[in-house]
Amino acid sequence: ELLKWKVSFEIYDINKDGFLDIIAGGHEWLTRDDMGGDIELDDYSNTSIIFWGKGDNNFTNCMYDYMPKYSVRNGYGIVLDYEFYDVNSDGNDEIIVLRTGDNSKFSDLSYYQGWAIQILEFTDGEYKDVTETFINGKSYNENFQWISWIDIQKIGDKVYLTGAPGEDVKVIKLYEISGNSLKLTDNDY
């Protein structure tokens, strides 16, 4: 039931309790009926979910939390990838979510048109969308091809959020992570 239209998964010890957790996301405006057919929702309520590991490698009856919706712009309802990094140096990893265009009834974007980055921070016992707090500049680009994956890379003395456009193998620097924020690089994207 919880995994309907979840197609992107990451395994990581998000809360640093020594147990692996699973984060799952996908098409946030879609779900499935009992017969396997698609149902378009009235909003983006089928958000990513974190399944909190208990150390027994069994996620059947574990606790879980839904992640907040992307608050900056409608249309980026497909979750492609996750990365984890302590952007603000508080000792807790933020969740960096890679999104692309969804072609839903809420969107003026086509499937896999453009890309968007969402930043989630654990505050007051829950994850909150803090994208506009942490990103210095624009968090999305609807005029560029989609980004298929993201990664954190240290190059020299700088840390970057990098990615690869579409099916391309060329890696580009999207943001420099510095001073508790993500700053757009000078790449032409």
DONU-622118 format. One line per 10 residues: number of its first residue (from 1); their letters; for each residue x, y, z negated of N, C-alpha, C, O, CB. Coordinates in nm, 3 decimals, padded with zeros to 5 digits. Glycine has a CB too. Example, Ala and Ser with C-alpha at 12.3 -4.5 7.8 and 13.67 -1.06 7.14 Angstrom:
<recs>
1) as) 01.319 -00.569 -00.780 01.230 -00.450 -00.780 01.320 -00.330 -00.780 01.424 -00.332 -00.846 01.131 -00.447 -00.905 ~ 01.285 -00.225 -00.708 01.367 -00.106 -00.714 01.290 00.003 -00.787 01.341 00.114 -00.804 01.408 -00.060 -00.572
</recs>
This chain:
<recs>
1) ellkwkvsfe) 00.082 -00.120 00.000 00.000 00.000 00.000 00.087 00.127 00.000 00.062 00.219 00.078 -00.094 -00.001 -00.121 ~ 00.189 00.132 -00.086 00.271 00.252 -00.099 00.364 00.273 00.019 00.409 00.386 00.043 00.352 00.245 -00.226 ~ 00.394 00.169 00.094 00.492 00.179 00.201 00.431 00.200 00.339 00.501 00.185 00.439 00.575 00.057 00.204 ~ 00.304 00.234 00.347 00.241 00.254 00.477 00.305 00.372 00.549 00.304 00.484 00.500 00.090 00.277 00.460 ~ 00.359 00.345 00.664 00.430 00.438 00.751 00.559 00.489 00.689 00.601 00.600 00.719 00.341 00.553 00.785 ~ 00.621 00.411 00.604 00.755 00.443 00.554 00.854 00.369 00.642 00.853 00.246 00.648 00.772 00.404 00.401 ~ 00.940 00.442 00.710 01.033 00.382 00.805 01.179 00.417 00.776 01.269 00.361 00.839 00.998 00.425 00.945 ~ 01.203 00.507 00.684 01.339 00.547 00.647 01.362 00.512 00.501 01.285 00.554 00.414 01.363 00.700 00.672 ~ 01.467 00.436 00.475 01.495 00.391 00.339 01.640 00.419 00.303 01.728 00.417 00.389 01.464 00.241 00.324 ~ 01.663 00.445 00.176 01.798 00.464 00.125 01.803 00.401 -00.014 01.709 00.415 -00.092 01.838 00.616 00.120
11) iydinkdgfl) 01.912 00.333 -00.044 01.932 00.273 -00.176 02.045 00.350 -00.243 02.154 00.363 -00.188 01.966 00.119 -00.167 ~ 02.017 00.402 -00.364 02.112 00.488 -00.433 02.070 00.498 -00.578 01.951 00.495 -00.608 02.120 00.629 -00.367 ~ 02.165 00.509 -00.669 02.133 00.529 -00.810 02.106 00.678 -00.832 02.195 00.752 -00.874 02.249 00.477 -00.904 ~ 01.986 00.720 -00.804 01.951 00.862 -00.803 01.960 00.923 -00.943 02.012 01.033 -00.959 01.810 00.881 -00.747 ~ 01.909 00.853 -01.043 01.906 00.908 -01.179 02.028 00.868 -01.262 02.033 00.897 -01.382 01.780 00.864 -01.250 ~ 02.125 00.803 -01.201 02.253 00.766 -01.263 02.235 00.688 -01.394 02.304 00.712 -01.493 02.336 00.891 -01.290 ~ 02.140 00.592 -01.391 02.119 00.506 -01.507 02.188 00.371 -01.491 02.173 00.283 -01.576 01.971 00.486 -01.532 ~ 02.263 00.353 -01.383 02.333 00.229 -01.357 02.254 00.130 -01.274 02.304 00.022 -01.243 02.370 00.167 -01.485 ~ 02.128 00.164 -01.238 02.044 00.076 -01.158 02.014 00.142 -01.024 01.986 00.262 -01.017 01.912 00.043 -01.233 ~ 02.020 00.063 -00.918 01.990 00.117 -00.786 01.841 00.149 -00.773 01.756 00.076 -00.824 02.032 00.018 -00.676
21) diiagghewl) 01.812 00.259 -00.707 01.675 00.303 -00.679 01.655 00.300 -00.528 01.752 00.297 -00.453 01.648 00.447 -00.737 ~ 01.531 00.302 -00.485 01.500 00.305 -00.342 01.418 00.431 -00.315 01.320 00.459 -00.384 01.422 00.176 -00.297 ~ 01.459 00.507 -00.214 01.378 00.619 -00.167 01.330 00.581 -00.027 01.408 00.537 00.057 01.459 00.755 -00.166 ~ 01.201 00.600 -00.004 01.139 00.560 00.123 01.055 00.675 00.177 00.980 00.739 00.103 01.051 00.433 00.104 ~ 01.069 00.701 00.306 00.991 00.807 00.370 00.962 00.770 00.514 01.007 00.667 00.563 01.065 00.941 00.364 ~ 00.887 00.854 00.581 00.853 00.824 00.719 00.761 00.929 00.778 00.795 01.047 00.783 00.788 00.689 00.729 ~ 00.645 00.885 00.823 00.547 00.974 00.887 00.449 01.021 00.780 00.360 00.946 00.740 00.472 00.902 01.004 ~ 00.466 01.144 00.734 00.394 01.191 00.617 00.248 01.228 00.641 00.174 01.250 00.545 00.464 01.308 00.561 ~ 00.205 01.236 00.764 00.067 01.270 00.794 -00.013 01.147 00.837 -00.130 01.157 00.872 00.061 01.377 00.904 ~ 00.051 01.030 00.834 -00.015 00.907 00.875 -00.016 00.804 00.763 00.072 00.804 00.676 00.053 00.849 00.998
31) trddmggdie) -00.114 00.717 00.765 -00.116 00.598 00.682 -00.176 00.487 00.766 -00.205 00.507 00.884 -00.198 00.621 00.548 ~ -00.196 00.372 00.709 -00.253 00.259 00.783 -00.377 00.209 00.711 -00.385 00.213 00.588 -00.150 00.145 00.800 ~ -00.474 00.161 00.790 -00.589 00.099 00.727 -00.558 -00.047 00.700 -00.449 -00.095 00.733 -00.716 00.114 00.816 ~ -00.651 -00.118 00.642 -00.628 -00.258 00.604 -00.607 -00.349 00.725 -00.554 -00.459 00.710 -00.745 -00.309 00.523 ~ -00.647 -00.305 00.843 -00.631 -00.385 00.964 -00.502 -00.350 01.039 -00.475 -00.406 01.145 -00.751 -00.366 01.056 ~ -00.423 -00.257 00.985 -00.297 -00.218 01.048 -00.309 -00.104 01.147 -00.213 -00.072 01.216 -00.239 -00.335 01.118 ~ -00.426 -00.041 01.154 -00.444 00.073 01.244 -00.400 00.203 01.179 -00.399 00.214 01.057 -00.590 00.084 01.286 ~ -00.362 00.299 01.261 -00.318 00.429 01.210 -00.437 00.514 01.167 -00.541 00.514 01.232 -00.237 00.503 01.316 ~ -00.419 00.585 01.057 -00.518 00.681 01.009 -00.446 00.814 00.993 -00.348 00.823 00.918 -00.585 00.634 00.873 ~ -00.493 00.919 01.062 -00.432 01.050 01.046 -00.494 01.118 00.925 -00.617 01.129 00.916 -00.451 01.137 01.174
41) lddysntsii) -00.411 01.162 00.833 -00.456 01.225 00.709 -00.493 01.371 00.733 -00.464 01.427 00.839 -00.348 01.214 00.601 ~ -00.556 01.430 00.634 -00.593 01.571 00.642 -00.480 01.664 00.596 -00.496 01.786 00.597 -00.717 01.597 00.559 ~ -00.369 01.606 00.557 -00.254 01.684 00.513 -00.129 01.598 00.523 -00.131 01.491 00.583 -00.275 01.737 00.368 ~ -00.022 01.644 00.463 00.104 01.570 00.461 00.119 01.497 00.327 00.222 01.510 00.261 00.226 01.666 00.485 ~ 00.019 01.424 00.286 00.019 01.364 00.152 00.091 01.230 00.142 00.108 01.180 00.032 -00.121 01.346 00.106 ~ 00.132 01.171 00.253 00.204 01.043 00.250 00.355 01.071 00.241 00.433 01.028 00.327 00.171 00.957 00.376 ~ 00.394 01.144 00.136 00.532 01.190 00.121 00.625 01.077 00.079 00.582 00.966 00.046 00.539 01.303 00.020 ~ 00.754 01.107 00.080 00.855 01.011 00.037 00.830 00.967 -00.106 00.771 01.040 -00.186 00.997 01.070 00.051 ~ 00.876 00.845 -00.137 00.857 00.787 -00.270 00.992 00.739 -00.321 01.071 00.682 -00.246 00.753 00.671 -00.267 ~ 01.018 00.761 -00.450 01.133 00.699 -00.515 01.081 00.585 -00.602 00.995 00.606 -00.688 01.215 00.803 -00.600
51) fwgkgdnnft) 01.133 00.465 -00.578 01.106 00.350 -00.663 01.224 00.337 -00.759 01.337 00.315 -00.716 01.085 00.218 -00.578 ~ 01.197 00.351 -00.889 01.302 00.352 -00.990 01.340 00.209 -01.027 01.257 00.132 -01.077 01.256 00.430 -01.116 ~ 01.466 00.173 -01.001 01.516 00.039 -01.029 01.527 00.012 -01.179 01.555 00.101 -01.258 01.650 00.019 -00.964 ~ 01.503 -00.114 -01.214 01.511 -00.157 -01.354 01.631 -00.248 -01.379 01.653 -00.293 -01.491 01.383 -00.230 -01.394 ~ 01.709 -00.275 -01.274 01.826 -00.358 -01.288 01.803 -00.504 -01.260 01.896 -00.584 -01.271 01.880 -00.343 -01.422 ~ 01.680 -00.542 -01.224 01.652 -00.683 -01.197 01.636 -00.711 -01.048 01.598 -00.821 -01.009 01.525 -00.726 -01.271 ~ 01.666 -00.610 -00.964 01.653 -00.621 -00.818 01.511 -00.654 -00.773 01.491 -00.707 -00.664 01.747 -00.726 -00.766 ~ 01.414 -00.622 -00.856 01.273 -00.645 -00.823 01.200 -00.512 -00.832 01.190 -00.453 -00.940 01.209 -00.752 -00.919 ~ 01.149 -00.465 -00.721 01.082 -00.335 -00.717 00.930 -00.350 -00.709 00.861 -00.253 -00.678 01.133 -00.255 -00.599 ~ 00.879 -00.470 -00.737 00.735 -00.495 -00.724 00.653 -00.417 -00.826 00.553 -00.356 -00.790 00.707 -00.643 -00.740
61) ncmydympky) 00.693 -00.417 -00.949 00.617 -00.350 -01.055 00.696 -00.238 -01.121 00.683 -00.217 -01.242 00.572 -00.451 -01.159 ~ 00.777 -00.169 -01.046 00.859 -00.063 -01.103 00.784 00.070 -01.103 00.680 00.085 -01.038 00.991 -00.051 -01.025 ~ 00.837 00.165 -01.177 00.784 00.301 -01.178 00.821 00.368 -01.046 00.922 00.333 -00.984 00.838 00.383 -01.301 ~ 00.741 00.465 -01.003 00.772 00.538 -00.881 00.720 00.680 -00.891 00.630 00.709 -00.970 00.712 00.468 -00.758 ~ 00.777 00.767 -00.812 00.734 00.908 -00.804 00.729 00.949 -00.659 00.816 00.914 -00.579 00.831 01.000 -00.884 ~ 00.625 01.025 -00.623 00.616 01.085 -00.491 00.701 01.212 -00.488 00.709 01.284 -00.587 00.468 01.117 -00.454 ~ 00.763 01.237 -00.376 00.843 01.357 -00.357 00.753 01.471 -00.309 00.649 01.446 -00.248 00.959 01.331 -00.257 ~ 00.793 01.596 -00.335 00.711 01.709 -00.287 00.717 01.724 -00.136 00.810 01.679 -00.071 00.757 01.838 -00.353 ~ 00.615 01.788 -00.082 00.609 01.817 00.061 00.714 01.921 00.098 00.759 01.998 00.013 00.467 01.865 00.102 ~ 00.751 01.923 00.224 00.840 02.027 00.276 00.761 02.156 00.281 00.659 02.163 00.349 00.897 01.990 00.418
71) svrngygivl) 00.806 02.257 00.210 00.725 02.377 00.191 00.755 02.491 00.287 00.684 02.591 00.287 00.742 02.426 00.053 ~ 00.858 02.477 00.369 00.901 02.590 00.450 00.817 02.608 00.576 00.779 02.720 00.610 01.046 02.574 00.488 ~ 00.788 02.497 00.648 00.716 02.509 00.774 00.647 02.376 00.806 00.707 02.270 00.791 00.812 02.549 00.890 ~ 00.520 02.382 00.849 00.451 02.261 00.894 00.514 02.211 01.023 00.578 02.286 01.097 00.299 02.289 00.915 ~ 00.495 02.082 01.050 00.540 02.024 01.175 00.659 01.932 01.164 00.692 01.861 01.258 00.571 02.131 01.269 ~ 00.725 01.933 01.048 00.842 01.848 01.028 00.807 01.731 00.935 00.869 01.714 00.831 00.960 01.929 00.970 ~ 00.708 01.653 00.974 00.656 01.546 00.890 00.717 01.410 00.912 00.669 01.312 00.855 00.513 01.536 00.910 ~ 00.824 01.399 00.992 00.893 01.271 01.009 01.025 01.279 00.932 01.110 01.364 00.961 00.919 01.238 01.161 ~ 01.041 01.190 00.834 01.163 01.182 00.755 01.256 01.080 00.821 01.218 00.966 00.844 01.132 01.143 00.607 ~ 01.379 01.123 00.851 01.475 01.038 00.920 01.587 00.985 00.831 01.633 00.873 00.850 01.534 01.112 01.034
81) dyefydvnsd) 01.633 01.065 00.735 01.750 01.025 00.658 01.754 01.104 00.527 01.688 01.206 00.511 01.880 01.047 00.740 ~ 01.836 01.052 00.435 01.858 01.115 00.305 02.007 01.121 00.278 02.083 01.036 00.324 01.784 01.039 00.191 ~ 02.046 01.221 00.203 02.182 01.230 00.151 02.169 01.282 00.008 02.070 01.347 -00.026 02.274 01.323 00.242 ~ 02.269 01.255 -00.074 02.265 01.293 -00.215 02.394 01.368 -00.247 02.503 01.320 -00.219 02.248 01.168 -00.307 ~ 02.379 01.487 -00.306 02.497 01.569 -00.338 02.459 01.670 -00.445 02.348 01.724 -00.444 02.552 01.641 -00.211 ~ 02.551 01.694 -00.537 02.528 01.792 -00.644 02.559 01.932 -00.590 02.669 01.984 -00.610 02.617 01.760 -00.769 ~ 02.463 01.990 -00.522 02.481 02.119 -00.454 02.512 02.230 -00.554 02.599 02.313 -00.530 02.357 02.155 -00.373 ~ 02.441 02.233 -00.667 02.455 02.343 -00.762 02.548 02.312 -00.879 02.553 02.388 -00.975 02.320 02.381 -00.814 ~ 02.621 02.201 -00.871 02.723 02.164 -00.971 02.668 02.156 -01.113 02.736 02.194 -01.209 02.836 02.265 -00.968 ~ 02.545 02.105 -01.127 02.487 02.090 -01.261 02.500 01.947 -01.315 02.450 01.916 -01.423 02.340 02.130 -01.259
91) gndeiivlrt) 02.567 01.860 -01.239 02.585 01.721 -01.281 02.479 01.626 -01.228 02.491 01.505 -01.246 02.586 01.714 -01.428 ~ 02.376 01.678 -01.163 02.269 01.597 -01.105 02.268 01.613 -00.954 02.275 01.725 -00.903 02.131 01.636 -01.164 ~ 02.259 01.502 -00.882 02.253 01.509 -00.736 02.119 01.561 -00.689 02.014 01.517 -00.736 02.280 01.372 -00.675 ~ 02.122 01.654 -00.596 02.001 01.694 -00.526 01.979 01.594 -00.413 02.073 01.530 -00.367 02.011 01.842 -00.471 ~ 01.855 01.580 -00.370 01.824 01.494 -00.256 01.811 01.585 -00.134 01.732 01.679 -00.133 01.691 01.410 -00.280 ~ 01.890 01.556 -00.032 01.887 01.632 00.093 01.812 01.545 00.194 01.855 01.434 00.224 02.032 01.670 00.144 ~ 01.701 01.597 00.245 01.613 01.520 00.334 01.625 01.576 00.475 01.615 01.697 00.496 01.465 01.525 00.285 ~ 01.647 01.488 00.573 01.650 01.526 00.714 01.513 01.498 00.774 01.459 01.388 00.759 01.762 01.449 00.792 ~ 01.457 01.596 00.843 01.324 01.586 00.902 01.329 01.623 01.050 01.424 01.687 01.096 01.224 01.676 00.828 ~ 01.224 01.582 01.124 01.210 01.623 01.264 01.062 01.643 01.296 00.974 01.613 01.215 01.272 01.518 01.359
101) gdnskfsdls) 01.036 01.696 01.417 00.900 01.728 01.460 00.809 01.606 01.466 00.854 01.496 01.498 00.903 01.794 01.594 ~ 00.679 01.627 01.435 00.589 01.513 01.419 00.471 01.507 01.517 00.404 01.404 01.524 00.535 01.513 01.281 ~ 00.445 01.614 01.591 00.335 01.611 01.688 00.198 01.585 01.624 00.108 01.533 01.690 00.362 01.506 01.793 ~ 00.182 01.620 01.497 00.054 01.600 01.429 -00.042 01.714 01.463 -00.005 01.808 01.533 00.074 01.590 01.275 ~ -00.163 01.704 01.412 -00.261 01.810 01.436 -00.226 01.939 01.363 -00.286 02.043 01.390 -00.400 01.764 01.394 ~ -00.127 01.934 01.271 -00.083 02.053 01.198 00.034 02.122 01.265 00.079 02.226 01.218 -00.046 02.016 01.057 ~ 00.084 02.064 01.375 00.213 02.102 01.428 00.206 02.155 01.570 00.122 02.114 01.650 00.305 01.986 01.423 ~ 00.296 02.248 01.599 00.316 02.291 01.737 00.444 02.229 01.793 00.491 02.269 01.900 00.322 02.445 01.747 ~ 00.501 02.133 01.721 00.623 02.064 01.764 00.589 01.929 01.825 00.490 01.867 01.788 00.719 02.046 01.646 ~ 00.670 01.886 01.918 00.656 01.753 01.977 00.726 01.651 01.887 00.800 01.688 01.795 00.716 01.748 02.121
111) yyqgwaiqil) 00.700 01.522 01.914 00.774 01.418 01.843 00.923 01.440 01.861 00.969 01.463 01.973 00.732 01.278 01.892 ~ 00.998 01.433 01.752 01.144 01.444 01.752 01.193 01.573 01.816 01.300 01.575 01.878 01.204 01.326 01.823 ~ 01.117 01.680 01.802 01.162 01.813 01.847 01.221 01.886 01.727 01.154 01.901 01.625 01.043 01.895 01.910 ~ 01.344 01.930 01.740 01.407 02.009 01.636 01.447 01.927 01.514 01.434 01.804 01.512 01.315 02.119 01.595 ~ 01.495 01.997 01.412 01.533 01.934 01.286 01.508 02.031 01.172 01.502 02.152 01.192 01.681 01.889 01.289 ~ 01.495 01.976 01.054 01.479 02.057 00.933 01.549 01.986 00.818 01.554 01.863 00.813 01.328 02.081 00.901 ~ 01.602 02.064 00.726 01.665 02.013 00.605 01.581 02.058 00.486 01.543 02.174 00.475 01.814 02.063 00.592 ~ 01.551 01.963 00.398 01.478 01.991 00.275 01.570 01.956 00.157 01.638 01.854 00.161 01.343 01.910 00.268 ~ 01.572 02.039 00.054 01.651 02.014 -00.066 01.555 01.994 -00.183 01.469 02.078 -00.209 01.751 02.131 -00.095 ~ 01.571 01.880 -00.252 01.488 01.849 -00.368 01.576 01.845 -00.492 01.681 01.781 -00.493 01.414 01.713 -00.349
121) eftdgeykdv) 01.533 01.915 -00.597 01.608 01.921 -00.722 01.523 01.867 -00.836 01.403 01.894 -00.843 01.653 02.065 -00.752 ~ 01.586 01.790 -00.926 01.518 01.738 -01.043 01.517 01.846 -01.151 01.622 01.881 -01.205 01.586 01.607 -01.095 ~ 01.397 01.897 -01.181 01.379 02.005 -01.279 01.255 01.977 -01.360 01.150 01.944 -01.306 01.371 02.143 -01.209 ~ 01.266 01.992 -01.491 01.151 01.976 -01.581 01.080 01.842 -01.560 00.957 01.837 -01.559 01.051 02.091 -01.560 ~ 01.156 01.736 -01.543 01.099 01.602 -01.534 01.041 01.562 -01.400 00.977 01.458 -01.390 00.996 01.588 -01.635 ~ 01.063 01.643 -01.295 01.012 01.608 -01.163 01.098 01.673 -01.054 01.172 01.767 -01.080 00.865 01.652 -01.148 ~ 01.086 01.619 -00.932 01.157 01.678 -00.819 01.073 01.791 -00.762 00.952 01.780 -00.746 01.186 01.572 -00.711 ~ 01.142 01.903 -00.730 01.077 02.019 -00.672 01.149 02.057 -00.544 01.271 02.039 -00.533 01.074 02.138 -00.771 ~ 01.074 02.110 -00.447 01.132 02.158 -00.323 01.198 02.293 -00.350 01.130 02.391 -00.378 01.024 02.169 -00.210 ~ 01.330 02.297 -00.342 01.406 02.419 -00.366 01.484 02.460 -00.240 01.587 02.526 -00.248 01.503 02.399 -00.485
131) tetfingksy) 01.432 02.421 -00.127 01.499 02.446 00.001 01.537 02.592 00.018 01.651 02.624 00.051 01.410 02.402 00.116 ~ 01.442 02.680 -00.005 01.468 02.822 00.019 01.561 02.884 -00.085 01.619 02.990 -00.061 01.338 02.898 00.021 ~ 01.575 02.819 -00.200 01.670 02.865 -00.301 01.813 02.829 -00.264 01.903 02.911 -00.282 01.635 02.806 -00.437 ~ 01.834 02.709 -00.212 01.968 02.658 -00.187 02.021 02.686 -00.047 02.143 02.693 -00.029 01.970 02.512 -00.210 ~ 01.935 02.704 00.051 01.985 02.723 00.187 01.995 02.871 00.219 01.897 02.946 00.213 01.893 02.653 00.290 ~ 02.117 02.911 00.252 02.146 03.049 00.287 02.131 03.060 00.439 02.224 03.031 00.513 02.289 03.093 00.239 ~ 02.016 03.103 00.483 01.985 03.107 00.626 01.866 03.019 00.655 01.788 02.988 00.565 02.107 03.063 00.711 ~ 01.852 02.979 00.777 01.737 02.901 00.822 01.754 02.753 00.791 01.862 02.697 00.812 01.714 02.921 00.971 ~ 01.648 02.689 00.741 01.654 02.546 00.707 01.603 02.457 00.819 01.598 02.335 00.804 01.574 02.520 00.580 ~ 01.565 02.517 00.932 01.513 02.437 01.043 01.550 02.502 01.175 01.583 02.620 01.180 01.361 02.419 01.033
141) nenfqwiswi) 01.544 02.423 01.282 01.571 02.474 01.416 01.481 02.399 01.514 01.510 02.285 01.550 01.723 02.459 01.454 ~ 01.373 02.461 01.556 01.278 02.394 01.646 01.324 02.392 01.791 01.266 02.321 01.873 01.144 02.462 01.637 ~ 01.427 02.470 01.824 01.472 02.479 01.963 01.590 02.387 01.995 01.636 02.383 02.109 01.511 02.620 01.994 ~ 01.636 02.314 01.898 01.750 02.224 01.917 01.698 02.081 01.916 01.595 02.053 01.855 01.859 02.244 01.808 ~ 01.770 01.991 01.982 01.728 01.851 01.978 01.734 01.799 01.835 01.798 01.859 01.748 01.816 01.764 02.072 ~ 01.669 01.690 01.811 01.665 01.633 01.677 01.801 01.581 01.634 01.886 01.549 01.717 01.563 01.521 01.670 ~ 01.821 01.575 01.504 01.943 01.521 01.443 01.907 01.382 01.392 01.810 01.366 01.318 01.997 01.614 01.326 ~ 01.983 01.280 01.430 01.945 01.143 01.396 01.992 01.098 01.258 01.931 01.009 01.199 02.000 01.049 01.499 ~ 02.097 01.157 01.205 02.143 01.123 01.070 02.225 01.238 01.013 02.273 01.324 01.086 02.227 00.992 01.072 ~ 02.239 01.237 00.880 02.321 01.338 00.812 02.420 01.268 00.720 02.402 01.152 00.683 02.231 01.437 00.732
151) diqkigdkvy) 02.525 01.341 00.685 02.628 01.288 00.597 02.697 01.405 00.527 02.695 01.517 00.578 02.731 01.201 00.676 ~ 02.757 01.379 00.412 02.839 01.477 00.343 02.984 01.444 00.379 03.028 01.331 00.362 02.816 01.476 00.186 ~ 03.058 01.543 00.429 03.198 01.521 00.467 03.286 01.631 00.410 03.252 01.750 00.417 03.212 01.514 00.619 ~ 03.399 01.591 00.354 03.498 01.688 00.310 03.602 01.700 00.421 03.664 01.601 00.460 03.565 01.645 00.174 ~ 03.620 01.821 00.472 03.715 01.848 00.577 03.807 01.958 00.525 03.766 02.072 00.507 03.643 01.891 00.712 ~ 03.932 01.921 00.500 04.023 02.015 00.435 03.974 02.041 00.293 03.948 01.947 00.218 04.034 02.148 00.515 ~ 03.962 02.167 00.258 03.913 02.200 00.124 03.765 02.241 00.125 03.716 02.296 00.026 03.997 02.313 00.065 ~ 03.696 02.214 00.235 03.554 02.250 00.245 03.466 02.126 00.253 03.510 02.021 00.300 03.531 02.339 00.368 ~ 03.342 02.139 00.206 03.244 02.030 00.210 03.133 02.072 00.306 03.081 02.184 00.299 03.187 01.998 00.067 ~ 03.095 01.980 00.396 02.994 02.010 00.497 02.882 01.907 00.494 02.904 01.790 00.461 03.058 02.015 00.636
161) ltgapgedvk) 02.762 01.952 00.530 02.654 01.862 00.567 02.664 01.851 00.718 02.646 01.949 00.790 02.511 01.915 00.518 ~ 02.692 01.730 00.766 02.710 01.708 00.909 02.598 01.621 00.963 02.522 01.561 00.886 02.847 01.645 00.937 ~ 02.589 01.613 01.094 02.489 01.528 01.156 02.525 01.502 01.301 02.618 01.561 01.356 02.351 01.592 01.146 ~ 02.448 01.413 01.362 02.468 01.382 01.504 02.338 01.410 01.579 02.233 01.358 01.540 02.514 01.233 01.523 ~ 02.344 01.490 01.684 02.223 01.522 01.760 02.169 01.402 01.837 02.244 01.334 01.908 02.251 01.636 01.856 ~ 02.041 01.377 01.824 01.975 01.271 01.900 02.050 01.140 01.895 02.084 01.091 01.788 01.958 01.313 02.042 ~ 02.076 01.084 02.012 02.150 00.959 02.021 02.300 00.983 02.041 02.376 00.889 02.063 02.096 00.874 02.136 ~ 02.341 01.108 02.033 02.480 01.146 02.057 02.569 01.095 01.943 02.523 01.080 01.830 02.493 01.300 02.071 ~ 02.694 01.070 01.973 02.788 01.028 01.870 02.874 01.146 01.822 02.950 01.132 01.726 02.878 00.916 01.923 ~ 02.862 01.259 01.888 02.936 01.378 01.848 02.878 01.431 01.717 02.758 01.457 01.707 02.931 01.487 01.960
171) viklyeisgn) 02.963 01.448 01.620 02.920 01.498 01.489 02.936 01.650 01.487 03.039 01.703 01.530 03.003 01.433 01.374 ~ 02.835 01.719 01.438 02.843 01.865 01.425 02.828 01.904 01.279 02.763 01.834 01.200 02.735 01.935 01.512 ~ 02.888 02.016 01.244 02.876 02.071 01.109 02.749 02.156 01.106 02.741 02.257 01.176 03.004 02.155 01.068 ~ 02.652 02.117 01.024 02.529 02.194 01.013 02.543 02.307 00.911 02.513 02.422 00.940 02.413 02.103 00.975 ~ 02.590 02.270 00.791 02.602 02.365 00.680 02.732 02.342 00.607 02.780 02.229 00.597 02.484 02.352 00.583 ~ 02.791 02.450 00.556 02.899 02.439 00.460 02.837 02.445 00.322 02.754 02.533 00.294 03.008 02.551 00.480 ~ 02.875 02.353 00.235 02.824 02.352 00.097 02.927 02.423 00.011 03.039 02.374 -00.007 02.797 02.205 00.045 ~ 02.889 02.539 -00.041 02.983 02.622 -00.116 02.906 02.718 -00.205 02.803 02.772 -00.164 03.077 02.699 -00.020 ~ 02.954 02.739 -00.325 02.893 02.838 -00.414 02.747 02.811 -00.444 02.666 02.903 -00.442 02.906 02.975 -00.354 ~ 02.713 02.687 -00.471 02.577 02.646 -00.506 02.475 02.667 -00.395 02.356 02.683 -00.422 02.532 02.722 -00.627
181) slkltdndy) 02.520 02.666 -00.269 02.424 02.680 -00.160 02.477 02.614 -00.033 02.593 02.575 -00.026 02.394 02.829 -00.133 ~ 02.392 02.603 00.065 02.428 02.554 00.197 02.424 02.673 00.292 02.321 02.740 00.304 02.331 02.439 00.244 ~ 02.535 02.699 00.359 02.544 02.811 00.450 02.554 02.758 00.592 02.636 02.670 00.620 02.665 02.903 00.415 ~ 02.472 02.811 00.682 02.479 02.771 00.822 02.618 02.792 00.877 02.684 02.892 00.846 02.378 02.849 00.905 ~ 02.664 02.697 00.958 02.794 02.713 01.022 02.776 02.791 01.151 02.665 02.831 01.187 02.860 02.576 01.049 ~ 02.886 02.814 01.220 02.883 02.891 01.344 02.856 02.805 01.466 02.870 02.853 01.579 03.014 02.964 01.363 ~ 02.819 02.678 01.448 02.790 02.593 01.563 02.674 02.648 01.644 02.583 02.711 01.589 02.759 02.449 01.518 ~ 02.677 02.625 01.772 02.570 02.671 01.862 02.460 02.566 01.868 02.457 02.485 01.961 02.625 02.700 02.004 ~ 02.372 02.567 01.771 02.259 02.475 01.770 02.137 02.550 01.730 02.029 02.493 01.723 02.282 02.356 01.676
</recs>
